[in-house]
Amino acid sequence: MARAYGNPLLTFEKGGLYCEAGDFHIDPARAVDTALITHAHSDHARKGSRRYLCVQSSVGLLRSRLGPKAVIEGVPYGETLRLGAARVSFHPAGHILGSAQVRVEVRGRVWVASGDYKREPDPTCEPFEVVPCETFVTEATFGTPGFVWEKGRKLGAEIHAWWEENARAGRNALLFGYSLGKAQRILGELAPLIGDREIVIHETVAPATSCYREQGVRLAPTRELAAAVKAADGGRLRGELILAPPSVERSEWLEALGEYETAFASGWMQGDSPWGQRQFDRGFVMSDHADWEDLNRTVRETGARRIFVMHRGNGAFVRHLKRQGLEAYPISALAREPRETAHQLELL
């Protein structure tokens, strides 16, 4: 007989994950009274809520995202807060600077919402921490067996070698990476390798980079793209490493680069994913999410017997966990409507 859990501590609604016992939301998609934010990416941190709680090292990033009037309270990792009948704490997720898992305890029952996470070392953020729990709400961005990457690769050295190869040929090296998290990880990996040599960054990368530096994170020296082009001989860059988000791939400023090669740093460059089929000259498999092996490893190490899966809830990961004898469900099983869902969970 399956273990009886009673009513779920977290439910899933349009506003995100909701804890009735503590009357708070986790990463809400709409404005709410109290929002606990796992990290500062735009799909997790949205404007309009009355009050935000996050990890201390994420406050600057959230302020940059949400604006000067947002009420943001920073909390140290591991410190327990009392919200209504719930005891809540943040624990490192290893995703980006200040990223967190949220531990929720009510009357001795413990649920953990992972947010986004990774297990690989990253010089620019706090390392992942396993948080024991009975129920684990996990992301599964790369929750299929095809997404397994080699651990321990010296990605900073690989990127540096590619840059040098292009510089010797008189070409620029245009590296695409997301402006928050990925770009700073690249800068952190390159910092011990390039001395005082500067990396050119697109203007959209600059705000988050400043926030990281304010938290004491060591990053490679940078200069912004507009200033670099203005100072360049004839307005054309040569032999530079230029870091930009993939959203600007077809921007007019590319004309100022002259001859260049492109690369994309992402877990999506693994295997036959749609991103991997795009027209990049090079791909670096550098992800800020857990791969298939680390998703499974994390579930095992938490000791959770019940798992709710976000992102790929009807896919391979749920089926795989069920074959391991675990209670695994898509996140939709936590929906507040229809009401039968909560009743069904109570009977499990």
C-alpha positions as CSV (number, residue, x, y, z in Angstrom):
1,M,0.0,0.0,0.0
2,A,1.3,3.5,-0.9
3,R,2.2,5.7,2.0
4,A,-0.4,8.2,3.0
5,Y,0.8,11.8,2.7
6,G,-2.4,13.7,3.4
7,N,-3.1,16.9,1.5
8,P,-0.1,18.1,-0.7
9,L,2.0,20.8,0.8
10,L,2.3,22.5,-2.6
11,T,-0.2,22.8,-5.3
12,F,0.2,24.0,-8.9
13,E,-1.9,26.7,-10.4
14,K,-1.5,29.5,-13.0
15,G,0.3,31.5,-10.4
16,G,2.9,28.8,-10.0
17,L,3.5,26.6,-7.0
18,Y,1.4,27.6,-4.0
19,C,1.7,26.6,-0.3
20,E,-1.6,27.1,1.5
21,A,-0.1,26.4,4.9
22,G,2.3,29.3,4.5
23,D,0.2,31.4,2.0
24,F,3.1,32.0,-0.4
25,H,3.9,31.2,-4.0
26,I,7.2,29.9,-5.5
27,D,8.2,31.6,-8.8
28,P,4.7,32.8,-9.5
29,A,3.7,33.6,-13.1
30,R,1.4,36.4,-11.9
31,A,1.4,39.1,-9.2
32,V,0.9,37.6,-5.7
33,D,1.2,38.8,-2.1
34,T,4.4,36.8,-1.2
35,A,6.7,35.4,-3.8
36,L,9.6,33.1,-3.0
37,I,12.0,33.3,-6.0
38,T,14.4,30.4,-6.8
39,H,16.5,32.6,-9.1
40,A,16.5,35.7,-11.2
41,H,15.8,34.4,-14.7
42,S,12.8,36.1,-16.3
43,D,10.6,33.0,-16.3
44,H,11.0,32.6,-12.6
45,A,11.1,36.3,-11.4
46,R,8.3,38.5,-12.6
47,K,7.2,42.0,-11.7
48,G,4.1,43.0,-9.7
49,S,4.1,40.9,-6.5
50,R,3.8,42.7,-3.1
51,R,6.8,41.1,-1.5
52,Y,9.7,39.0,-2.7
53,L,11.9,36.6,-0.7
54,C,15.2,35.2,-2.2
55,V,18.7,34.3,-1.3
56,Q,20.9,37.2,-0.3
57,S,23.3,36.8,-3.2
58,S,20.4,37.0,-5.6
59,V,19.0,40.4,-4.4
60,G,21.1,42.5,-6.8
61,L,20.1,40.4,-9.8
62,L,16.4,40.5,-8.7
63,R,16.6,44.3,-8.2
64,S,18.0,44.7,-11.7
65,R,15.1,42.5,-13.0
66,L,12.2,43.9,-11.0
67,G,13.1,47.5,-10.5
68,P,14.0,49.9,-7.6
69,K,10.5,49.9,-6.0
70,A,10.2,46.1,-5.6
71,V,10.1,44.9,-1.9
72,I,12.9,42.3,-1.9
73,E,14.2,40.5,1.3
74,G,17.4,38.6,1.1
75,V,17.7,35.5,3.3
76,P,20.9,33.4,4.0
77,Y,21.1,29.9,2.7
78,G,19.8,27.4,5.3
79,E,18.1,30.0,7.5
80,T,14.6,28.9,8.5
81,L,11.7,31.3,8.1
82,R,8.2,30.9,9.6
83,L,5.5,31.6,7.1
84,G,2.1,30.8,8.6
85,A,2.2,27.1,9.6
86,A,5.2,26.4,7.3
87,R,8.9,26.4,8.0
88,V,10.7,27.5,4.9
89,S,14.4,27.6,3.9
90,F,16.5,28.2,0.8
91,H,19.3,25.8,-0.2
92,P,21.9,26.1,-3.1
93,A,20.8,24.9,-6.5
94,G,24.0,25.4,-8.4
95,H,22.1,26.9,-11.4
96,I,23.3,30.6,-11.4
97,L,24.4,33.0,-8.7
98,G,21.9,33.0,-5.8
99,S,19.8,30.1,-7.2
100,A,18.0,28.1,-4.6
101,Q,15.8,25.1,-3.9
102,V,13.0,25.8,-1.5
103,R,12.5,23.4,1.5
104,V,9.0,23.5,2.9
105,E,8.1,21.7,6.2
106,V,4.7,21.5,7.8
107,R,4.1,19.4,10.9
108,G,7.1,17.2,10.2
109,R,6.4,16.6,6.5
110,V,9.1,17.9,4.1
111,W,8.7,18.9,0.4
112,V,11.5,20.4,-1.7
113,A,10.9,22.5,-4.9
114,S,14.2,22.3,-6.8
115,G,13.9,25.3,-9.1
116,D,16.5,24.9,-11.9
117,Y,19.7,23.2,-10.8
118,K,22.9,21.6,-11.9
119,R,25.5,19.4,-10.2
120,E,28.6,20.3,-12.2
121,P,31.2,22.7,-10.7
122,D,30.8,26.4,-11.6
123,P,33.2,29.0,-10.3
124,T,30.5,31.7,-10.4
125,C,27.8,30.3,-8.1
126,E,27.2,28.4,-4.9
127,P,27.4,24.6,-5.4
128,F,24.3,22.4,-5.3
129,E,23.3,20.9,-2.0
130,V,21.2,17.7,-1.6
131,V,18.2,18.4,0.6
132,P,16.5,15.2,2.0
133,C,12.8,15.2,1.7
134,E,9.8,12.9,1.3
135,T,8.5,14.7,-1.8
136,F,10.6,16.3,-4.5
137,V,9.3,18.7,-7.1
138,T,12.1,18.7,-9.7
139,E,12.8,20.4,-13.0
140,A,13.6,18.1,-15.9
141,T,14.7,20.4,-18.7
142,F,17.0,17.7,-20.0
143,G,14.9,14.8,-18.8
144,T,15.6,12.4,-21.6
145,P,18.4,9.8,-21.9
146,G,19.9,11.5,-24.9
147,F,21.1,14.4,-22.8
148,V,24.1,13.1,-21.0
149,W,27.4,15.1,-21.2
150,E,30.9,14.3,-20.2
151,K,31.7,15.5,-16.7
152,G,34.9,17.3,-15.8
153,R,35.6,18.8,-19.2
154,K,37.8,21.9,-19.2
155,L,35.3,24.0,-21.1
156,G,37.1,27.3,-20.3
157,A,40.3,25.9,-21.9
158,E,38.3,24.7,-24.9
159,I,36.7,28.1,-25.5
160,H,40.1,29.8,-25.0
161,A,41.7,27.5,-27.6
162,W,38.9,28.2,-30.1
163,W,39.4,32.0,-29.5
164,E,43.1,31.7,-30.0
165,E,42.7,29.7,-33.2
166,N,40.4,32.3,-34.7
167,A,42.6,35.2,-33.5
168,R,45.7,33.7,-35.2
169,A,43.6,33.6,-38.5
170,G,42.5,37.2,-38.0
171,R,38.9,36.3,-37.2
172,N,36.7,37.2,-34.3
173,A,35.2,34.4,-32.2
174,L,31.5,35.2,-31.6
175,L,30.2,33.1,-28.7
176,F,26.5,33.0,-27.9
177,G,25.4,32.4,-24.3
178,Y,22.4,33.5,-22.3
179,S,23.0,36.9,-20.7
180,L,22.3,35.8,-17.1
181,G,24.2,32.8,-15.8
182,K,25.8,31.3,-18.9
183,A,27.7,34.5,-19.9
184,Q,29.1,34.9,-16.4
185,R,30.0,31.2,-16.2
186,I,32.0,31.6,-19.4
187,L,33.7,34.7,-18.0
188,G,34.5,32.8,-14.8
189,E,35.9,29.8,-16.6
190,L,38.2,32.1,-18.6
191,A,39.3,34.4,-15.8
192,P,42.3,32.3,-14.7
193,L,43.4,31.7,-18.3
194,I,43.6,35.1,-20.0
195,G,45.2,37.5,-17.5
196,D,44.3,41.2,-18.3
197,R,43.0,40.4,-21.8
198,E,39.5,41.7,-22.2
199,I,36.5,39.9,-23.6
200,V,34.0,42.0,-25.6
201,I,30.4,41.7,-24.2
202,H,27.1,42.7,-25.7
203,E,25.3,45.4,-23.7
204,T,22.7,43.0,-22.5
205,V,25.3,41.0,-20.7
206,A,26.7,43.9,-18.8
207,P,24.0,44.4,-16.0
208,A,24.2,40.8,-14.7
209,T,28.0,40.8,-15.0
210,S,28.1,43.9,-12.7
211,C,25.9,42.2,-10.2
212,Y,28.2,39.1,-10.1
213,R,31.2,41.3,-9.6
214,E,29.4,43.2,-6.7
215,Q,29.1,39.8,-5.0
216,G,32.8,39.2,-5.3
217,V,32.7,36.7,-8.1
218,R,35.9,36.6,-10.1
219,L,35.2,37.2,-13.8
220,A,37.5,37.9,-16.8
221,P,38.0,41.5,-17.7
222,T,35.4,42.9,-20.1
223,R,34.5,45.9,-22.3
224,E,31.2,46.6,-23.9
225,L,30.7,46.0,-27.6
226,A,29.8,49.6,-28.6
227,A,32.9,51.0,-27.0
228,A,35.1,48.3,-28.5
229,V,33.7,49.0,-32.1
230,K,34.2,52.7,-31.6
231,A,37.8,52.3,-30.6
232,A,38.6,49.7,-33.3
233,D,40.7,50.6,-36.3
234,G,38.2,51.4,-39.1
235,G,35.3,50.4,-36.8
236,R,36.0,46.7,-37.4
237,L,37.0,44.3,-34.6
238,R,39.7,41.7,-35.2
239,G,40.8,38.7,-33.2
240,E,38.3,39.3,-30.3
241,L,36.1,37.0,-28.3
242,I,32.7,38.5,-28.3
243,L,30.1,37.2,-25.9
244,A,26.4,37.8,-26.7
245,P,23.0,36.3,-26.1
246,P,21.6,34.1,-29.0
247,S,18.6,36.5,-29.4
248,V,20.9,39.0,-31.2
249,E,22.2,36.5,-33.7
250,R,20.9,38.5,-36.7
251,S,21.5,42.0,-35.4
252,E,23.0,44.7,-37.6
253,W,26.1,45.1,-35.4
254,L,27.4,41.8,-36.8
255,E,28.5,43.8,-39.8
256,A,31.2,45.4,-37.6
257,L,32.8,42.1,-36.9
258,G,34.3,41.5,-40.3
259,E,35.3,37.8,-40.6
260,Y,34.2,35.6,-37.6
261,E,33.2,32.2,-36.5
262,T,30.2,31.5,-34.3
263,A,29.7,29.1,-31.4
264,F,26.9,28.4,-28.9
265,A,27.5,27.3,-25.3
266,S,24.5,25.3,-24.1
267,G,23.3,21.9,-23.1
268,W,21.1,22.1,-26.3
269,M,24.3,21.5,-28.3
270,Q,24.3,17.9,-27.1
271,G,23.3,15.3,-29.7
272,D,20.5,15.9,-32.2
273,S,18.5,18.6,-30.4
274,P,17.0,21.4,-32.5
275,W,19.5,23.9,-31.2
276,G,22.4,21.5,-32.2
277,Q,21.1,21.6,-35.8
278,R,21.4,25.3,-36.1
279,Q,24.1,26.9,-38.2
280,F,26.8,27.5,-35.7
281,D,30.4,26.8,-36.5
282,R,31.1,25.2,-33.1
283,G,29.1,24.0,-30.1
284,F,30.2,23.8,-26.5
285,V,28.1,21.5,-24.4
286,M,27.9,23.8,-21.3
287,S,24.6,23.6,-19.4
288,D,23.2,25.3,-16.3
289,H,20.8,22.4,-15.8
290,A,21.2,18.8,-14.7
291,D,21.6,16.2,-17.4
292,W,19.8,12.8,-17.3
293,E,22.3,11.2,-15.1
294,D,22.3,14.0,-12.5
295,L,18.5,14.2,-12.5
296,N,18.4,10.6,-11.5
297,R,21.2,10.9,-9.1
298,T,19.5,13.8,-7.3
299,V,16.2,12.0,-6.9
300,R,18.1,9.0,-5.3
301,E,20.1,11.2,-3.0
302,T,17.1,13.2,-1.7
303,G,15.5,9.9,-0.5
304,A,12.2,11.1,-1.9
305,R,9.6,8.5,-2.6
306,R,7.3,10.8,-4.5
307,I,8.4,13.0,-7.3
308,F,6.6,15.7,-9.3
309,V,8.3,16.6,-12.6
310,M,8.2,20.0,-14.3
311,H,9.0,20.7,-18.0
312,R,8.8,17.2,-19.3
313,G,6.1,15.8,-17.0
314,N,4.6,13.4,-19.4
315,G,7.9,12.1,-20.8
316,A,10.7,9.7,-20.3
317,F,11.8,10.8,-16.8
318,V,8.4,10.1,-15.2
319,R,8.2,6.7,-16.8
320,H,11.7,5.9,-15.8
321,L,11.1,6.8,-12.2
322,K,8.0,4.7,-12.0
323,R,10.0,1.7,-13.3
324,Q,12.4,2.3,-10.3
325,G,9.4,1.8,-8.0
326,L,8.9,5.5,-7.2
327,E,5.7,7.5,-7.2
328,A,6.3,9.8,-10.1
329,Y,3.8,12.3,-11.6
330,P,3.8,15.3,-14.0
331,I,3.4,18.6,-12.2
332,S,-0.2,18.8,-13.5
333,A,-1.1,16.2,-10.9
334,L,-0.7,19.0,-8.3
335,A,-3.2,21.3,-10.0
336,R,-5.7,22.8,-7.7
337,E,-8.5,22.2,-10.2
338,P,-10.2,19.9,-10.6
339,R,-10.7,19.4,-6.9
340,E,-10.6,15.6,-7.4
341,T,-6.8,15.9,-7.9
342,A,-6.1,16.8,-4.3
343,H,-8.5,14.1,-3.1
344,Q,-6.7,11.5,-5.2
345,L,-3.4,12.5,-3.7
346,E,-4.8,12.3,-0.2
347,L,-5.7,8.7,-0.9
348,L,-2.3,7.7,-2.2
